[in-house]
Amino acid sequence: MTHRLSLLVKIQLPKFAALLIGVRTVALSAVPIPDAPFWQDVAVRIPHAPGLTNASFKKLCVDKEDVVYVLTDKGVARVFDDKLALDKSYRPFAGKLAQDIALTPEGNLAYRFADGWVSNGDNGRLNLSNTNSWLRPPSVLKARAGMPWPELTCQATVPGGMWYGTKRGAFFERTGTNSPYATPSAPGIEPPRFRYYAGQRWLRDDHVRDLAVDLDGHVWVLTQTGLNKIEFRLTTLATKAEWFHRKIRSRNLRYGFTAERRLLVPGDITSSEMIDTDNDGGWTSYYLGALGAQYAVTKNTVVRQQAWESFAALERLQNIHTNTGFPGRTFERKGFKFSDPDRWRDAPDPGWEWKGHTSSDEICSQTYAHAVMWELVATNATERARIATNFVRIVDHILAHDLYLVDVDGQPTLWGRWHPDYVNWFPPTIHDRQLNSAEITASLQLAFAMTGNTRYREKAFELFRKHGYLTNSLSSLKLIAPTAGYVHQGNNMGDEWNHSDDELAFFCYWPLVRFAFNEELRAQYREVVREHLEFEGPERYPIWNFIAAACGVKEFDPAGAVWTLRGTPLDTIAWRVTNSHRQDITKLPANFMGRQLKELLPPGERLIARINTQPFILDHGDDATDFPGDEFLLGYWLGRYVGAISAP
């Protein structure tokens, strides 16, 4: 079988290579966005020494030497090597409790004790007769209309704007241009007026007592429970991508899968453990897409090897059991499964278990992954035959079971259904009719391209001719609307715009367009992608934009994608994010798309979630999950692959 596949791959390669040249020429016609340096905001956790346990934090000062001091009810503390501890530097102050701290006009720290003010500056000679000239009363804080939250507690003026503390977080208001705090931005996209920092992604708690900006432009925020730091680091997308790459390689790989981490103590990554999820094969497929695009751009052999390591995990999803062509969702050593315990089965190897009940999600994502591996990673016929063998087994399983994905119990899985009785049961107003038609078509097209076996093409055209699958696939998304009365095994299929379907559709588009049977079909499919991107355009999602570009769609949004990539936080923990109280946004009534607000908030102010979740959500997060960050890598390297983002 392997030898036959190798010969067929050699026969098909020249024709397919010409196809790819045509697609990439269209995508590369636009001028790429330069990877210019930008300011990345980063939360720096400041540990507190045991002596500050249960302290009351009152005031913050940063002196002319950039030393950070905090007034507490236990004494004055200062930052030593990024740790806050009580300051015992001055022996004459021992046993005295400062009642206040302030900066002199020269920028030295002054302490007020019961018997007056003292300072280490000016050789210890503080002019006590002139303290009223620099101990001015705090300014009156006035909240203007449209601020994120009106209960102001403090403020600090900086070039290009003002920082404010409130009882519900801190925010920066931009009043000028070229401010390092006005992130994110991209060519043609104006930086936001406000940048809002709240929740444990950024702060220990949201009640801000004081704030100050140090000489390097970093922002120190004192809240009820302690000291916080928001750093602004000059970086590039390429540097950021390498950071995410190393983060995944060192922290989020489990048996070749990209793995989520469960934090047993919120915020403490040292308490975390890697866990299985419902879609390990799917998430890993998207990571393979990132590695494939990176290898296509850089020809880095280490990246290529990493791609093969994760591809081997997809292979093992099939060979860990005996149900030929059925990819499991994930696998784990026996006795350590985490997710959905009722969906696991014993493997022939007594030391392992695997998770069944596989969905169309995995089939769609793995079709994409196999396409990328075959197209961008494989360098010879033997490697393509290996990829083809693994993928064709899946397609053959589906065909052998009358267009169903059948589990070890002999029953179709909940969503693994492409039979006309299921697909055409849906009206055109429910996306599943279009999506499932496109999914099976894409799989058959890829199987045909890999093998040259005409049975796959004939089956696709039979579905076109007899069951309307081409008409279904080309159906306009403008028809999708609330539709009552269609319930599949307890699931109401027409009550919302399903954003998981957006995920599946775009990854389906890659093999659907790039492996189309002919140019006429390719042009028709491309119009579907273009229209879908119109619906998703407000999200400024890099992956959707750059997959569309890879399919030859000219009307995509590279600037919006770069805006998102630049604004993506480095902190991948799914912190609880709350925005429903904000007064600078426009909340929307309940709607079919599920969008809760009009404005697209910068990525650092909204939920961290997987690729199947739309970003217009006000409040979200569990404080206990660390995501790999492979969505950033896929977006960036697809942008590089289609020529939308320049090399550094």
C-alpha positions in Angstrom: 0.0 0.0 0.0 2.8 2.4 0.9 4.6 1.7 -2.4 1.5 2.3 -4.5 0.8 5.6 -2.7 4.4 6.7 -3.2 4.1 6.2 -7.0 0.8 8.0 -7.1 2.2 11.0 -5.2 4.9 11.3 -7.8 2.4 11.3 -10.6 0.1 14.0 -8.9 2.8 16.3 -7.7 3.6 18.4 -10.8 0.0 19.3 -11.4 -0.6 20.2 -7.8 2.5 22.3 -7.5 1.3 24.4 -10.4 -2.0 24.9 -8.5 -0.2 26.1 -5.4 1.9 28.6 -7.4 -1.3 30.2 -8.7 -2.9 30.5 -5.2 0.2 31.9 -3.6 0.8 34.5 -6.3 -2.6 36.0 -5.6 -2.0 36.1 -1.8 1.5 37.6 -2.2 0.3 40.5 -4.5 -0.3 42.9 -1.5 2.5 44.9 0.1 3.4 43.2 3.4 3.0 45.1 6.7 6.5 45.8 8.1 7.2 44.1 11.4 8.0 47.4 13.1 8.8 47.4 16.8 5.8 48.0 19.2 5.3 48.3 22.9 4.1 45.0 24.6 2.4 45.4 27.9 3.3 42.7 30.4 2.1 42.1 33.9 5.0 41.5 36.3 4.1 39.7 39.5 5.7 41.3 42.5 6.1 38.8 45.4 5.7 40.2 48.9 8.0 39.2 51.8 6.4 37.4 54.7 6.7 40.5 56.9 3.9 42.1 54.7 1.3 39.4 55.3 -2.0 41.0 56.0 -0.5 44.5 55.7 -2.6 47.5 54.8 -1.1 49.3 51.7 -1.5 53.0 51.7 0.8 55.0 49.4 3.3 54.6 46.6 6.4 56.7 45.6 9.1 56.2 43.0 12.2 58.3 43.8 14.7 59.9 41.4 16.9 56.7 41.5 13.9 54.6 40.4 13.5 52.9 43.8 9.9 52.0 44.5 8.6 52.6 48.0 5.3 51.6 49.6 3.8 53.0 52.8 2.1 50.3 54.9 0.7 50.0 58.4 3.7 47.8 59.2 6.2 50.4 58.0 7.8 51.6 54.7 8.5 48.8 52.2 10.6 49.0 49.1 11.3 46.8 46.1 14.5 44.7 46.3 15.2 42.9 43.0 11.5 42.8 42.1 10.4 41.7 45.6 8.6 44.0 48.0 9.8 43.8 51.6 10.0 46.1 54.7 12.9 48.5 54.3 15.4 48.2 57.1 18.1 50.3 55.4 18.3 53.1 57.9 19.2 52.2 61.4 18.0 55.5 62.9 14.5 54.7 61.7 14.4 51.3 63.5 11.4 51.0 65.8 9.7 54.0 64.2 6.5 53.8 62.2 6.3 56.3 59.3 2.9 58.0 59.1 3.4 59.2 55.5 5.9 59.3 52.7 6.4 61.9 49.9 8.9 63.0 47.3 10.9 66.2 47.8 11.2 68.6 44.8 14.6 67.0 44.1 12.9 63.5 43.9 14.2 62.2 47.2 12.0 60.2 49.5 10.9 61.9 52.7 9.4 60.1 55.7 7.0 61.7 58.2 7.3 60.4 61.8 5.6 61.6 64.9 8.3 64.2 65.4 8.4 65.5 61.8 9.8 64.9 58.3 13.2 63.3 57.6 15.0 62.3 54.4 18.1 60.5 53.3 18.5 63.0 50.5 20.5 66.3 50.6 22.9 64.7 53.1 20.1 64.2 55.5 19.3 67.9 55.8 15.6 68.3 55.0 14.3 72.0 55.1 11.4 71.5 57.5 10.4 75.2 57.3 9.6 74.8 53.6 7.6 71.6 53.6 4.4 73.3 52.6 5.9 74.2 49.3 6.2 70.6 48.2 3.7 68.9 50.4 0.8 70.1 48.3 -2.7 68.6 49.0 -3.8 65.9 46.5 -5.5 67.2 43.4 -9.2 67.0 43.0 -10.0 64.0 40.8 -12.8 64.6 38.3 -14.3 61.9 36.2 -15.2 63.0 32.7 -17.9 61.4 30.6 -17.0 58.1 28.8 -14.3 56.9 31.1 -14.3 53.1 31.8 -15.1 53.7 35.5 -15.9 57.0 37.3 -14.7 56.3 40.9 -11.2 57.8 40.5 -8.6 57.4 43.3 -5.4 58.7 41.8 -3.7 59.9 38.6 -0.3 60.4 37.0 0.5 62.5 34.0 2.7 61.0 31.3 3.7 62.0 27.8 0.7 61.6 25.5 -1.9 61.0 28.2 -2.8 60.3 31.7 -3.0 57.2 34.0 -5.9 56.9 36.4 -6.6 54.6 39.3 -10.1 53.7 40.2 -12.0 51.4 42.5 -12.4 49.0 39.5 -8.9 48.9 38.0 -6.6 51.3 36.3 -6.7 52.8 32.8 -4.7 55.0 30.5 -6.3 57.8 28.5 -4.5 58.8 25.3 -4.5 62.5 24.5 -1.5 62.6 22.2 0.3 60.4 19.6 3.2 58.0 19.8 2.6 57.0 23.4 4.0 53.7 24.4 0.8 53.0 26.3 -1.5 53.4 23.3 -1.3 49.7 22.3 -2.3 48.0 20.2 -2.1 49.8 16.9 -1.4 48.9 13.3 -1.1 50.8 9.9 -4.3 52.7 9.4 -5.8 51.8 12.7 -5.9 54.5 15.4 -4.8 53.4 18.8 -7.6 53.2 21.4 -8.5 56.2 23.5 -8.5 54.1 26.7 -6.5 51.1 27.7 -8.1 49.3 30.7 -6.2 47.2 33.1 -8.2 45.2 35.6 -8.7 41.6 36.8 -5.9 39.3 38.0 -4.3 39.2 34.5 -3.0 42.6 35.5 -3.6 43.3 39.2 -3.9 41.6 42.5 -7.2 43.2 43.0 -9.1 46.1 41.3 -9.3 48.7 44.1 -6.4 51.0 43.2 -4.9 53.0 46.0 -2.1 54.8 44.2 0.0 54.6 41.0 3.3 55.9 39.7 5.4 55.7 36.5 9.1 55.0 36.8 12.0 56.3 34.8 11.7 53.5 32.2 8.0 54.2 31.6 6.8 51.2 33.5 3.6 51.6 35.6 3.5 50.7 39.3 0.0 50.2 40.7 -0.7 49.9 44.4 -4.0 48.1 45.2 -5.7 47.1 48.5 -3.7 43.8 48.6 -0.3 45.0 47.4 2.0 46.1 44.6 1.6 45.4 40.9 3.8 46.3 37.9 2.8 46.8 34.2 5.9 46.8 32.0 6.0 48.1 28.5 8.7 46.3 26.4 9.7 47.1 22.9 9.4 44.0 20.7 8.4 42.7 17.3 6.0 40.1 16.1 8.9 37.8 15.2 10.3 38.1 18.7 6.9 37.5 20.2 6.3 34.5 18.0 9.6 33.0 19.2 8.5 33.6 22.8 5.3 31.7 22.2 7.1 28.9 20.4 9.5 28.4 23.3 6.7 28.7 25.8 4.8 25.8 24.1 7.9 23.7 23.6 8.8 24.0 27.3 5.4 24.1 29.0 2.5 22.8 26.9 3.5 19.5 25.2 1.9 16.2 26.3 2.8 13.2 24.2 3.1 15.5 21.2 -0.2 17.2 21.7 -0.4 20.8 22.6 -1.8 20.7 26.1 -3.7 22.9 28.4 -2.5 23.2 32.0 -4.9 23.1 35.0 -3.7 25.5 37.7 -4.5 24.0 41.1 -3.7 27.4 42.7 -5.0 30.3 40.5 -2.1 32.3 39.0 0.6 29.9 40.2 2.0 28.1 37.2 4.1 25.9 39.5 0.9 24.3 40.8 -0.2 23.3 37.3 -0.5 20.0 35.6 -1.0 19.1 31.9 -4.5 17.7 31.2 -6.3 16.0 28.3 -9.1 17.9 26.7 -12.1 17.2 24.4 -10.1 18.1 21.3 -6.4 17.3 21.7 -6.2 16.1 18.2 -7.9 19.2 16.9 -5.9 21.8 18.9 -2.7 20.0 17.9 -3.8 20.1 14.2 -3.8 23.9 14.4 -0.3 23.8 16.0 0.8 21.7 13.1 -0.6 24.4 10.8 1.7 26.9 12.5 4.7 24.7 12.3 4.0 23.9 8.6 3.7 27.6 7.7 6.8 28.4 9.7 8.8 25.7 7.9 7.5 26.8 4.5 8.8 30.3 5.3 12.0 29.6 7.1 13.0 26.0 6.0 14.1 25.5 9.6 14.8 21.8 10.0 14.2 21.9 13.7 10.7 23.2 13.1 10.2 20.4 10.5 11.2 17.8 13.1 8.8 19.3 15.6 6.0 19.1 13.1 6.7 15.4 12.6 6.7 14.8 16.4 3.2 16.2 16.7 2.0 14.5 13.5 3.0 11.2 15.2 0.5 12.0 17.9 -2.2 12.1 15.2 -1.1 8.8 13.9 -1.3 7.3 17.4 -4.9 8.5 17.7 -5.7 5.8 15.2 -3.3 3.0 16.0 -3.8 3.1 19.8 -7.0 1.0 19.2 -8.4 -1.5 16.6 -11.3 0.5 15.1 -9.6 1.1 11.7 -9.7 4.7 10.5 -11.3 6.1 13.6 -9.2 8.9 15.2 -9.6 9.1 18.9 -9.9 12.5 20.5 -6.9 11.9 22.8 -5.1 9.3 24.9 -3.6 9.1 28.3 -1.9 6.6 30.6 -4.4 4.3 32.3 -5.9 5.8 35.4 -5.1 9.5 34.7 -7.8 10.6 32.4 -9.2 14.1 33.2 -12.0 15.2 30.8 -15.3 13.5 30.1 -14.7 10.2 31.9 -17.6 8.4 30.2 -16.1 8.7 26.8 -12.9 6.7 27.4 -12.1 3.2 26.3 -9.4 0.7 27.2 -6.6 0.4 24.7 -5.2 -3.0 23.7 -2.0 -1.9 25.5 -3.1 -2.3 29.2 -1.2 0.8 30.2 -3.2 3.2 28.2 -6.7 4.6 27.6 -8.1 6.5 24.7 -11.0 8.9 24.3 -13.7 8.2 21.7 -17.0 9.9 20.8 -15.0 11.7 18.1 -16.7 14.7 16.5 -16.7 16.3 13.1 -14.4 18.9 14.8 -11.5 16.4 14.8 -12.2 15.3 11.2 -12.2 18.8 9.9 -9.1 19.9 11.9 -7.2 16.8 11.0 -8.1 17.2 7.3 -6.4 20.6 7.6 -3.4 19.3 9.4 -2.8 16.5 6.9 -3.2 18.9 4.0 -0.5 21.2 5.6 1.8 18.4 6.3 1.4 16.9 2.8 1.7 20.3 1.1 4.2 22.3 3.2 6.2 19.9 5.4 6.8 16.7 3.4 9.9 16.8 1.2 9.7 13.5 -0.6 7.3 10.8 -1.8 7.9 8.5 1.2 6.9 11.2 3.6 3.8 12.1 1.5 2.8 8.4 1.5 3.0 8.3 5.3 0.7 11.3 5.6 -1.6 10.0 2.9 -1.9 6.6 4.5 -3.0 8.1 7.8 -5.5 10.4 6.3 -7.0 8.1 3.7 -7.8 5.5 6.4 -10.1 8.1 8.0 -11.9 8.9 4.7 -12.2 5.1 3.9 -13.7 4.6 7.4 -16.3 7.3 6.7 -17.1 5.8 3.2 -17.3 2.3 4.5 -19.8 3.3 7.2 -22.1 5.1 4.8 -20.8 8.6 5.5 -20.8 8.2 9.3 -18.0 8.1 11.8 -18.7 5.0 13.8 -17.3 4.4 17.3 -16.4 1.0 18.8 -20.0 0.6 20.0 -21.1 0.4 16.3 -23.0 3.7 16.5 -22.4 7.0 14.7 -20.9 9.6 17.0 -23.0 12.6 17.9 -21.5 14.9 15.2 -19.6 12.6 12.9 -22.4 12.6 10.3 -22.2 13.4 6.6 -25.0 11.2 5.2 -27.6 13.0 3.1 -30.3 12.0 5.5 -28.6 14.0 8.2 -27.1 16.9 6.1 -30.2 17.6 4.1 -32.5 17.4 7.1 -31.3 20.9 7.9 -32.8 23.8 6.0 -30.4 26.4 4.4 -31.0 28.6 7.4 -28.9 26.3 9.6 -25.2 26.3 8.9 -24.7 22.6 9.4 -26.2 21.9 5.9 -23.5 24.0 4.3 -20.7 23.1 6.6 -21.1 19.3 6.6 -21.3 19.3 2.8 -18.1 21.3 2.5 -16.4 19.1 5.1 -16.9 15.8 3.3 -16.1 17.5 0.0 -12.8 18.8 1.3 -11.9 15.4 2.7 -12.7 13.6 -0.6 -10.7 16.3 -2.5 -7.6 15.8 -0.3 -7.8 12.0 -0.5 -8.0 12.3 -4.3 -5.0 14.7 -4.5 -3.0 12.4 -2.2 -3.7 9.1 -4.0 -5.1 9.9 -7.5 -7.8 7.3 -6.8 -10.8 8.4 -8.7 -13.3 6.8 -6.3 -12.9 9.8 -4.1 -13.7 12.2 -6.9 -16.6 10.1 -8.1 -18.1 10.0 -4.6 -17.9 13.8 -4.3 -19.6 14.3 -7.7 -22.2 11.8 -6.8 -23.0 13.8 -3.7 -23.1 17.0 -5.9 -25.4 15.4 -8.4 -27.7 13.3 -6.4 -27.8 15.1 -3.1 -27.0 18.8 -3.8 -23.8 19.0 -1.8 -22.3 21.5 -4.1 -25.3 23.7 -3.9 -25.2 23.3 -0.1 -21.5 24.2 0.0 -22.1 27.3 -2.0 -25.1 28.4 0.0 -24.9 32.0 1.2 -24.3 32.6 4.9 -26.7 35.5 4.6 -29.4 32.8 4.8 -28.4 31.7 8.3 -31.0 32.8 10.8 -32.8 31.6 13.9 -34.7 28.5 13.0 -37.0 26.6 15.4 -37.9 23.0 15.4 -34.6 21.3 14.6 -33.3 19.4 17.6 -30.6 16.7 17.2 -30.2 14.4 20.2 -31.3 17.2 22.6 -29.3 19.9 20.9 -31.2 22.9 19.5 -29.5 23.4 16.1 -31.0 26.7 15.1 -31.0 28.9 18.1 -27.7 30.7 17.7 -24.8 31.4 15.4 -22.4 28.7 16.3 -18.8 30.0 16.5 -17.4 26.5 16.6 -18.8 26.2 13.1 -16.8 29.3 12.1 -13.7 27.5 13.3 -14.5 24.3 11.4 -15.5 26.2 8.3 -12.3 28.2 7.9 -10.0 25.2 8.5 -12.2 23.3 6.0 -11.7 26.1 3.4 -8.0 25.4 3.2 -8.3 22.0 1.6 -11.6 22.9 0.0 -10.1 25.7 -2.1 -6.5 24.7 -2.4 -7.3 21.1 -3.4 -10.4 21.8 -5.5 -11.1 19.4 -8.4 -10.9 22.1 -11.0 -10.6 25.9 -11.4 -14.3 26.5 -11.7 -15.0 24.9 -8.3 -12.1 26.8 -6.8 -13.5 30.1 -7.9 -16.9 29.2 -6.5 -15.5 28.0 -3.2 -13.4 31.2 -2.9 -16.5 33.3 -3.0 -17.9 31.4 -0.1 -14.7 32.1 1.9 -14.8 35.8 0.9 -18.4 36.1 2.1 -17.7 34.3 5.4 -14.8 36.6 6.1 -17.2 39.6 5.7 -19.2 38.2 8.6 -16.1 37.6 10.7 -14.4 40.8 9.7 -15.2 42.7 12.9 -13.3 40.2 15.0 -10.0 41.1 13.3 -9.0 37.5 13.7 -5.6 36.7 12.1 -6.2 33.1 11.3 -9.5 33.7 9.4 -7.9 36.6 7.5 -4.8 34.7 6.5 -6.6 31.4 5.6 -8.8 33.5 3.3 -5.7 35.0 1.8 -4.2 31.6 1.3 -7.4 30.7 -0.5 -6.8 33.6 -2.9 -9.3 36.0 -1.3 -8.0 39.6 -2.0 -10.4 41.4 0.4 -8.9 40.5 3.7 -7.7 42.7 6.6 -4.0 42.3 7.3 -3.9 45.5 9.4 -6.7 44.3 11.6 -4.9 40.9 12.0 -1.6 42.7 13.0 -3.5 44.8 15.5 -4.7 41.6 17.1 -1.3 40.0 17.1 0.4 43.0 18.6 -2.3 43.3 21.3 -2.3 39.6 22.3 -1.1 39.3 25.9 1.8 37.1 26.8 -0.1 35.8 29.8 -2.1 32.8 28.5 -4.0 32.1 31.7 -7.7 32.3 31.3 -8.1 34.9 34.0 -11.7 36.0 34.9 -12.2 39.2 32.9 -15.1 41.6 33.7 -16.2 44.4 31.4 -19.9 44.5 31.9 -19.6 47.5 34.3 -17.6 49.7 32.0 -19.0 53.0 30.8 -16.8 53.5 27.8 -18.3 50.7 25.7 -21.6 50.1 23.9 -23.5 47.0 25.2 -25.8 45.2 22.7 -29.1 43.5 23.4 -29.3 39.8 23.0 -28.7 38.8 19.4 -28.3 35.7 17.2 -24.5 36.3 16.8 -24.1 36.3 20.6 -22.1 39.6 20.5 -22.5 41.4 23.8 -20.8 44.7 22.9 -20.3 46.8 19.8 -16.6 47.7 20.2 -13.8 45.1 19.7 -11.8 45.5 22.8 -8.0 45.2 22.6 -7.0 41.5 23.3 -5.4 42.4 26.6 -8.7 43.6 28.0 -10.9 40.6 27.0 -11.2 36.9 27.4 -8.4 34.5 26.7 -10.1 31.5 25.0 -9.6 28.9 22.3 -10.2 29.5 18.6 -13.9 28.5 18.7 -15.0 31.5 20.9 -15.9 34.9 19.5 -14.3 37.9 21.2 -17.4 40.2 21.8 -18.0 38.7 25.3 -18.1 41.0 28.3 -17.3 38.7 31.2 -15.4 35.4 31.0 -12.7 33.2 32.5 -12.0 30.5 35.1 -8.6 31.7 36.6 -7.5 28.1 36.4 -6.5 27.2 32.8 -3.2 28.0 31.0 -3.7 27.8 27.2 -0.7 26.9 25.0 -0.9 30.0 22.8 -0.7 28.2 19.5 -3.4 30.4 18.0 -0.9 33.3 18.1 1.7 31.2 16.3 -0.7 30.0 13.6 -1.9 33.6 13.0 1.6 35.0 12.8 3.1 32.3 10.6 0.1 32.2 8.2 0.6 36.0 7.9 4.2 35.4 7.0 3.3 32.6 4.7 0.8 34.6 2.6 3.2 37.6 2.6 0.9 39.8 4.6 3.6 40.4 7.3 7.2 41.1 6.5 10.2 39.3 7.9 11.8 41.2 10.8 
